[in-house]
Amino acid sequence: MRGRNWVGVAFIFLFLPVNVPLWDIVFQKLSIDIMAVFITPLLFFLGILLVFYPSRKDKISTIPSNRSNEEE
């Protein structure tokens, strides 16, 4: 797994929707006036995208080359 995948896994576990009350407490302690109900699902979804969506390098390596078709 690459670094971006590990960051995605960390985001998934840290920002599980079950952790919303925990993040509400953290934001309250840090005096940040934000509701975790809106932030947590977005960062959870970002983690899912980082894990499952391939990087540009992976996309290019999986696209079949047209050279083999031209040679035939």
Secondary structure, DSSP 8 states (H G I E B T S, - for coil): --HHHHHHHHHHHHT-GGGHHHHHHHHHHTT----HHHHHHHHHHHHHHHHHS--HHHHHHHS--SHHHHH-
